[in-house]
Amino acid sequence: MSVIIPPRRRILFTAVLCALSLQAFAQESSEQASISLYLEEGKSGAVWDCVRSPDGKILYSCGRDSTAKSWNTATGEAIRTFKLDQATLVTCLALSPDGRTLVMGDMNGAISVWNADLGRLERTFTAHEAYILDVTFTPDGAAFVTAGRDDAVHVWDASLYTKRQSFQCNAIWVNAIALHPDGERLAVAGQDGSIRLWNSRRGLEERTFGTHSRFARTCAFSDNGKYLLSGGRDGKVKIWDSETGVFLREFSLESGAPHHIEIMGSLAVVACANGRIEIWDFESMQRIANLGGASYGAMSASINGLDRRLFTAHIDGSIKVWNTEDWSHLLSMVGFSDGQWLSFTPDGYYDASAFGDRYVQWRVGEELFPLQQFEAIYKSPGTVEDALRGTYTPKPSITDFIDPPELDLISPRSSQIFAFGTEPMEVVVDALATDARGVDAIAIAVNGRPMYDRNLPEARVVAQSPSMLRKQYRIPVLPGANTIDVVAINSMKVKSEPASALIEVITQSREKPNLFVLAVGIDQYSPQYPNLQFASDDAKAIAETFSRQEGTMYERVYTSTLTNNQATKDNILKALDEFPTMTPRDVLVLFFGGHGVRARNDKGNSAYYYVTSGAQKDRVSSTALAWEEFASKIAKSKAGRVIMLLDACHSGAVSAGASNEKVAAELTDQLGVVFASSSGNEFSFEDASWKHGAFTKAILEALDGQADYTKDNAIDWNEFQLYVTNTVNALTKGSQNPMIPRLQQFGNFKLVRIR
């Protein structure tokens, strides 16, 4: 993407990612500094292959980071990560015709077979002596074919994983294979330049089509099976009659050599080693488009006629999305090895997972600016969705660069120890503007919980000028470890880098806090949404378990449980008002089980909702509970610690981009600790043998004492989250992984005592 920035800094901003960083393009003047997106080393890797589901709604990609990933093609979100146990390059993948099975090949010669919906590994085995270069399913899905650098092609039974057929190709090694629509004839592109046709059922060579002057890299049959196209290192794409083997014609690429050919109708999409994508009508022999060029190698492409979108995989770590009507660039998607992701438009608007924007920085000259500092301006899931729909046209440039303010937490300093009773602590903060936009506000959070001036014993301006703001606060703290986080914000909502302090408070006070628990669970949704099994039981069990803490860790425990028809939007908000007044020493625990969705609100912005009783699919914004509205309600509470246990996205069929992880990330900045039942868009499982969801089962066991690793008859937060995470992972065989955004913001604390 090109972003020209006048007056103080004129900058060319290109949003192409690579393994380390992008070098700037030519500067327009001597005043112009360079800017690039800088990717943290080791967080991503080349994307080697991509393929779409039969309905076009999911894209699967794989690459150098030892993973494959699935992507929602309507939202640009990564759905889940298929991660191998050992570091390797995942070289190729194939999806069964029914979309249920994903097969991955790697550079060690191994094949791994996955449940595509659940992200569960079903089988792994060694298929070749060396590097696997291609894999494809037969049209009936009964078998898949693999090819490798050991010059072998194997046909595998897709159910038994036994070898049906095997043959040596005498081509030095096999670079690519393509199955004819009849499921029997198999084209093979060899390192010796040859293009051969084999019978995959009998393992017999039927004919040699011909050769490329340099090695043959790719081949593909036309949709009707009439033609075979092949591409070689000689920069040519040859067209053959697949029935007779007769050479018909060829075209030369403008630059580069073909790495992959994808065919739709008479269109041939050629992904080139130099990063360009050439689109040809191979019947009329006309070049339709020549895309890209500002990237490293284009490794693979996926196109179909369902949504007029082309997806291309690149060595720089990105997947690019193109509009096949005018061949404009709509979006780039980058996945990271730990499952995080980032999707962005050519003019800089983006959506990201909980930590995805933390791995990318803007590099301006020699300065680095974390991407999340600009999230108030550029983080826009709705814009990303609109770009994929074709209803948003990226702007050619952004006319201003906004320097973030700077901030210093003067006191307290990290690692300080304080001994006092329950009086508030003094905090002093200096903020400095680096441009004319000044310092508009200072945001402060204690133990991850935002503090507002109206709720603090003291918040006053000590000194102020157009470029500087010093504020003094008196804030409530809790016994034990406390984290204090502050950030400065300018008039454009651009943030400084946060400043933090972890302090220890020692007190002789014997006054116990009170515990407030709001537990909500809905499993009766029909006909609007699929029913669940145990969400209401989960909520009841959570409330009952915490209620037994009265008189131990907590002086009093107040619980409110809302299930099914009781759990309306109004009742949930009302329940908070009916609790007795909370104080800064008290703890508020929130549990939500059920469905979550993402929808447009009445302002047209993308928002997240909890599907309450009575919610309507066609009126989500007015009938469901907006998490933003709920968070605003919690913000008025004076509870010193807020903990949300979020299990509100059991079914991917209704998630519509509202993954637990995304909701948790949004709520963390407003509530405090948010413990989500799953990462990414993983399913949250429930099972009759557990009588609960996996997340709730693990929580109940942890609170019952099984998380007491230190044997001190208490469960602290570190023990709790460790036990729950490991137990859920084990129960679901790695398919569900609970997560906590910004875990470092929350110091350890005692959660419950064991009777």
N, C-alpha and C positions, 0 to 999 in steps of 0.2 A: 504494500500500500504506500502511496505517496502522500506525505504530509509536509507542505511548505509552510514554514513558520517565520513571518517577519517579526517585528522590527528589531528587538534587542538581540534575538537569536533567530537567524534564518536557518532552518534545518530541513533536510530531506529525511523523512521517517519511513523506513521500509519494514513491513511486518512479515518478514520471512524468517523462520526459525531454523537453526541448525544445531549441531551437537554442542557447540560452544557459543559462538556469537556470529553476528553478521557484520561484515565490513560495510562502511558507509559507501554510498554511491558518490559520483562526482559532485563536488560542492558548486553551488551557483555563484558564490562570491567569496572573497577573502574573509568576510565577516561571518560566513556560515560555518557553524559547527556541525559535526556528524551525529546522527542518532540512529540507533538500531535496537532491536529487541535482543536482549542478552539472556540466554537460557543457562540456568545453573548446570554445571557439568555433571554428567552421570544420571540425570533425571529422565532422559529420553533417549531415543535411538532411531536409526533409519527405519522407515516403514517399507517392508519388502513386498507385501501382497495385500490385496483387498478383494472382497467378494460380498455381494448383497444377498439378502434373504429372498425367497421366491416372491413375496409380496412387496419387496422394495423398501420395507419400513425399517430394516436393520442393516447396517454395514458392519462387516467383520474385517479387522486389519491385524497384521502381525509384523514383527520386525526384530531389531537387534537387541531389544531390552528383555528378551526371554519371555515375552507375553504375546497373546492375542487379545484384542479388545472388541467389544460390540458397541455400536453407536446408534443412537436414535436419529434417523435421517430427517425427522420433522423438527427436532429441537436442537440438534448439534451436541447433545449430551452423550458422554460415554455411559453405557449401561452397566457393563461388568468387565472384569479382567480375568483372563485365563492364563494363570502364571505357572510356569514350569519350575520344578524344584532346583534345577541347576542352571547356571548361566550359559546361554547359548543364543545363537541367531536362529529365530524361527523364520524359515525361508519361504514357506508356502502354506496355503490353507485351502480347504474346500468345504463346502456346506452341502449336506444331503438335500435332495430335491424337496423333501418335506420340511426342511428348515430346522430339523430337530438335532442333528448330529454335526459337530464341527470336528474336522480332522486337520491336524497341524503336523508339518514335517520340519525337521531342523537340521543344522549343519553336522550333527553327530550321527545322522542316519536313523534317528528315532522318529516314530510316529506316536502321537498322542491323540486319543479319541475322547471328545467331551460332549456332555449334554449341553447343547447350545442355549437352552432356556435357563437352566439353573447354574451354569458355569461349573459343573461338577465333572471331574476327571473320571472317565469310565475305564480306560485301558491305556497302557503305554507299552510299546515293544520296539525292538530294533528291526527295521525294515530293510536297510541298506548298509553296506560296509562303509559308505562315505556319504557326504553331503546330499541330502534330498533336495532336488531342484523343482519338482512339480508334483502335484497331487490333484486328482479330479474324480468325481463320482460318475458312475454310469447313470444314464437317464432314469432307470427304474429304482435307483438307490440301493440296489442289492449288493453292489460291490464298489470299491474305489481302487484307483490305479495310481501307483507311485513310480517315480523315475529319479535316478540319482547319478552321481559322479562315478559310481562303480560300473557304469555302462549298462545297468540292468533296469528292466521294467517289470513290476510285479502287480498282479491283480489279486486283491484281497476280498474275502467275504466280509461284508459290512456288519454281519451279526456275530459270526464266529471268530473273526480276525484270523482266519486261516488262509493260506496262500492257494488261490485257485489256479493261477498260471504264472509263469515266469520265463523271461527270455532275455538274452544278451543282444544288444543292438549293433555292435561293431561300429560305433560312431565316436570313439574315444570316450565320450560320456554324453549323457542325454541332458540337454538344457531345458526342453519343454515337451509336453505332450498335449494332444487335443483329441477328444473322442468325437467321432461322427455322431449325428443325432440318432443313428440306428443302434448305438451302444456297442457295436462290435468292431468297427474299423477304427484304428488308432493311428494318428499321425505323430511322428517323432522327429524333433529337431535336434541334430547332433552337433557336437563340438567340431567335427570334421567338415561341417558345412552342409551335410546331407539332410534331405527331407524324405523320409520313408513312410510307407503305409504298412501297418501290421494288422493282422487279425488278432484281437485281444483275447478271444475265447480259445483259439487254437495255438497262439504263440507263433504264428507263421508270418514271415514277411511276404507281402503281396506285390509290392513294387517300390522302386525308387523314383520319386518325382524329379529330382534334380538336386543341384547344389547351389549354395551361395559361395562367393569367392573367399569370404571369411566366415567364421563359424556361424551356424544358424542358431539364433537365440530364442525365437518364438514362433508359434504357429497357431492357427485358429480356423475352424470350419465356419462357413456362413450359416445363418439360421436354418436355411432349408437343406443344408448339406451339399449343395451343388458345387461350391467353391472351397478351396483350401488356400489360405493366405499364410505366407511365411516371411519372417524378417531375419536379416543377418547383420553381422558386424560390418558388412560392406555398405550399409546405409540404404539398402533396397528392400522393398516389399514386393514379393513375387506372388502372382495369382495363378492357381492351377485348377484344372478341371478335376474334381475329386473322383469322378467315375473312371476317367481314362488315364489320368496322370499327366495329361498334356499341359505344357506351359502355355498360358494364355497371354499374359502381359505383366508389366512391372512398373512401379513408380519409385522415384528416388526422393528421399526425404530432403528437406531444405537444409537441415544440419543435424548432426548426431546420428546415432544408430538405434534401431528399434530394440526395446527391451521386452515389450509386451504388446500384443494386439488384442483388442476387444472389438467384437462385431455386433452391430445392431442394424438389421435390414441391409441396406447397401452401404452403410457407413462403417468405416474402419477407424477406430481410435488407436493411434500408435503412441505409446509412451516411450520416450527416447532417453538414452543414457545421459544426455546433456541437460535434462530437466524440461525439455519442451514436449508439448502434446500436439501432434499433428492429426487433424481430422480430414479423412479422404472419403469421397464417394468412389468406391473401387469399381463400380460399373461404368460411370461416365469418366473416370480417371481425373476428377477435379479435386484439388485441395480446397476444403471448405473453410478451415481455420488453422491457425498456428498459435497455440496458447503457451503461456508461461515464459520461461527464459530467465527469471530472476531467482531460480532455485537450482539445487543440485539435481541429480538424476531422478527421472520419473520411472518408477519400478513397475507399476501396475495400474490398471484402470478398470472401472466397473460402470456400466451404463445399461439402462433399460428404458422402455417407453412408458413406464408407469407414471413418472413424475417429472420427466424432462430434466433430469439431473445426471451429471457425470461426476464421478469421484475418482481422484487420482492419488496414488501413494508415492511419496518422495523420500529420497535419501536424507533430506534435511530434518526429518522427523514429523513432517506435516502430511495431512490428508487435505487436498483441496477440492472444493465443490464448485462446479461450473453449471451455468444455465445453458442447456442445449438449444434453446431458441435463438439466443444471440451470442452464445459462448462467452458470456461475461463471468468474471470470478465473483462468487457469492460469499464464500466462507473458507477459512482454514481451521482445521482441527488438529490438536496436538495431544497425544496421550503420554503419560509418564509411567515409569516402571512400577511405581507404588500404587497405581490405579487412579491417580489424580489426572485431571484433563483441563484443557483450555480450548475454547472455540472463539474465533474473532473474525469480524468483517474486514474488508480491505481498508476501511477508514477508522478502524480502532475500537469499535464497540465489541464487547465480549461477554461471554458467560463462562463460568468455571466451576469446578468442584470446590469442596471446602478449602483445599490448599492449593488448587491449581494455579492461581495467580501469584502465589508466593515464589514460584520457581522461575518467574520471568521478570526482568527488569528493563526499564528504558535506559539506554546508555547514551548520554548526551556529552559529547566530547570525552572527557575522562571521568565524568560523574555517572553514578548509577542511581536510578530511582525505582524502587519497588513498584510493580504494576498496581498493587492493591491500594497504594496511596491515592490513585485516581479513580477508584471504583465508583464514587458517587457520580462521576461524569460518564464513564465509559462502560461500567458493568451494566449490561442491559439485555437480559434473557429474551425479552420481547423483540428487540431489534434483531437478535440472532435468528429467532423463529421467523420473523418477517423476511429476512434475507433468504432463508431456505424456501420460503413460500414464493419468493419472487415479488413480494409486495414492498420491499425496501430497496431503494437504489443507493448504493454507497456514494458518499460525497467524494469529489476528487481530492479534496485537501481539508486540513484543519488549520485555521488561520492564526492560532495562538498556542503557545506552549506555556503552561502554568507551573511556575516553580513552587514546590511544596514549602510550607513554613518549616522552621526549625524549632526544637523544643529541648528544654533542660529541666529535669526533675531535680531541684535543688535539695529538697529534703522530703522524706527520709532517703537514705542511701541503702542499697541492697546489703543484706546480711546484718543489718543492725538489729539489736535486741532491746526491747522496751519492757519495762516492768511497771505496770500501773493497773488500776481497777477497770472501770468500764467507761472512763472519760474518753472523748474523741481524740484522735491524733492529728497533729498539725502537718499539713502538706503545702509546700511552696513550689510553684511552677513558673518558669520563664519561657515565653514563646516569642519568636522573632520572625517577622515577615521577610521574605527574600525578594518580593516584588511589590507592586502597588496594590495588591489585593488585600494586604493587611492580615491581621489575625482576627477572625470572626468569633471563635469560640475555643474553649479548652474542654475536652471530654475526659472524664476521670472514671475509672472503674476500680472497685475493690472486690477482690476474690472473683473477678470476672463479672461482677454485677455493676451495671452503670449507675453512677451517682448523679443526681440532678440537684442543681443549686437549691431548688425549693425544698428538697428533702434533707439537706445538710444543716448541721448546727451553725455552720459559718461558711460563707463563700464570698470573698470580697476582693475587689481589685486593689492592689497595692500600688501599682504604677502602670501608666498606659501612654502610648504615643501612636502615631500612625503606623509605625513599624514594630512596636513592642507591646507585650502585655504580660504583666506579672500578677498572679493571683495567689491568694492564700486561702486554704480550706481547713476546716476541722471535720474529720471524717470518722465514722464509726468503724472499729476493727473488732475482730474476734480473738479469743484466746488461741494461742498456737500460731501456725504459719499463716501469713496474710500476703497476698500479692496486690500491689498497687500499680495500675497502668494508666498513663496519661498520653493524650495526643492533642496536637493543635490543629485547628481547621481554619482555612481562609474563606473568603467570601464566595469562592467557587466550589466549596466543599472538598477541596483537595487537602489531604491530611499530611501532617509530618510523620516521620518515622516514630513509632511509639517509644516512650521511655518507661522503664519498669523498675520496681524495687520489690524484693522478697524480704519480708521482715518477720521477726518472731516476737510474739506478745506473750509475756509471762504475767499472770495475774493470780492473786490469792483469793479472788472472789469465788464463793461456792454456789453462786446463783446459777441454776440450770436454765437452759433455754427451753422454749416451747417448740413443739413440732406441729406443723400444719400440713395435711396431706389432702390433695385433691386428685382422686383417681377416676378416670373416665374410660369406659370401654364399650364399644359397640360392635356386635357381630350380626345383628339383624338389619340388613340393608335392602333386601329384595322388595320391589323389582328394579330399583334405581341402580344398585351396585351389587356385586356378588356378596353373598353372606360369608361370614367367617365362622369359626367354631368356638374359640375360647377367649375372645377379647373381653367380654363382660366378666367371665370368671377370673381373667388376669387382673382386672381392675379391683375386683372384690378381694382377691388374695393379697394384692399389694397393700391395700388399705388396712386389712386385718393384721398383716405381719408388722407393719409400722406401728399400729395402735398398741402392740404389746411392749413398746419401748417406754410407755408412760411410767414414770417413777424410776427409770434407770438412767439412760442418757438424757432424757428430757423430763421436765417437770410435769407438763401436760401434753397430750397428743390430741389434736383435733382433726377428725377425718370427715371428708365428704365424698361419697361414692355415687357416681351417676352412670347408669348403664342403659343401653338400648333406648326405649322411648323417653326415658328421663333425660337423656343426654342431648338436649336441644341446645342451640346456640345461646338462647337467653338464660337457660338454667345453668350453663357452665359459667357464664359471666356473673350471674347472680350468686353462685356458690362462693365466689371469692369475696363478695361483699358481706356475706353472712358469717365469715370467720371473725373471731374476736380480733381486736387491734394487735398488729404485730409490732415487734420492736427490733432494733438492729442486732440483738443477740439471738433472735429466733431463726428457725430454718423452715423453708417452704419446699415441699416435695410435690412435684406434678407428674402424674402418669397418664399417658394417652395411648390407647390401643384402638385400632380400627383402620380406616382408609384415609389416605391423604391424596390431594390432587393439586395440580397447578392450573390456573385459569386466568383470563383477563378480568381485571376489576372494572369498576364503573368509569375509571379514567383511561382505560385501554392499556394499562400496564400489566405485566405478568406478575401474578401474586400466588401465594401458597395458602391452602385451605385444609382444615380438618373437616372431614365429612361427618357432620352431626346428624342426629335423628331428624328426619324430615327434609334433608337436603335434596335438591333437585338438580339433575345433570344439566338441564338447560338453563338453570338460574343459580349457578354455583356461588357467584359473588354476593347474592342477596340472601341465600338460604343456608350456606355453610359458614363455618367460623374461620375468618381470616386470621392467620397466625399473627399478622401485624397488629390487628385489633386486640388480640389476646395479650400480646407482649406489652402493648401500651397500658393495658389494665394492670399487669404485673408490675410495671415500672412505678406505679403509684404506691405499691406496697413498701413498707419499711423493713421487711425481712432482711436480715443480714446476709443470708445465704439462700439462693434459689437453685434447686436441682430439678431438672426435667428429665424424665425417663420416657423416651419417645419410641413408640412401637406402632406408628400410625401409617404404615404403608405395606400391608401384608401382601398385596397383589399387584404385580407389575402390570396387569391388565387394566388397572384403573389409575395407575400412578400419574400418567400424563406429565412426566417430568418432575413430579413432586417426591423425589427420593428422600428417605429419612436423612441422608447425609446433607442434601441441599437445604432442607428445612432446618436441620440442626445448626448449620453454619449461619443461616439467616437469624435464628433466634439467639444464638450464643451472645452476639453483640448487645442484645437487649435484655436478656434474662439472667445469664450466669452459666452454670454448668449444664450442658445438654448432652445426655448420653443417648445416642441413637442406636437402635437395634441392629442396623446394617449399614454397610458402606456402599457408596455409589447407588446404583439402582438394583442392588441385590434384593431378592425376595426375603421377607421375614417369615420364617416357617413356624407352623404349629402342627401338632400331631396328637392323635387320640391317646397314644401310649404315654404321652407326657401330661395330658389333661391341661396343657397350657401351651402358649407359644414358647419357642426356644428361649427367647430373651427373658420372659417372665420366669420361666422355670429356673434359669440360671440366677436371676435376682433373688428369688425366694431361697434357693440353696445358700447363696452368699450371706444373706441376712440371718439365716438360721445357724450360721457358725462355720460353714465349710470354707469360708474365705479367711478364716483366722490363721493365716500363715505364721504369724509371730507368737501365737498361743498366749496372748495377753488378755483374752476374754473380751476383746473389742474388735470391731471391723472398721478399719480406716478406709478412706477413699481409694488409696492406691491398691489396697488388698481387694476392695470391692470391684473396681473396674477391671483389675487383672483377672480375677476369678470369672467374672461374667463373660469377658471377651474370650478367654480360653475355653470355657465350657460351651458357649454357643458355637464356636468354631468346631469343637469336637462333635457336638450333637448333630451338626449339619454337614459334617465331613468337608469342612472348609468352604461351604457355599454361602455362609452368612458370617459377617465379620463386624461386630459392633464397633462404633467409633465415637470419639469425643473431639470436636473441633477445639483448637486453641487450648489443649490440655495444659500447656505450660503456664497458663494464666491462673491456674487454680492450685494453691498450695494444698498439701496433704492435711486432712482433718479426720477426726473420729466421726463416724457416721452412726453406728449403733453399738450397744453393748450386748453381750451374750448373757442371758440369765443363767 
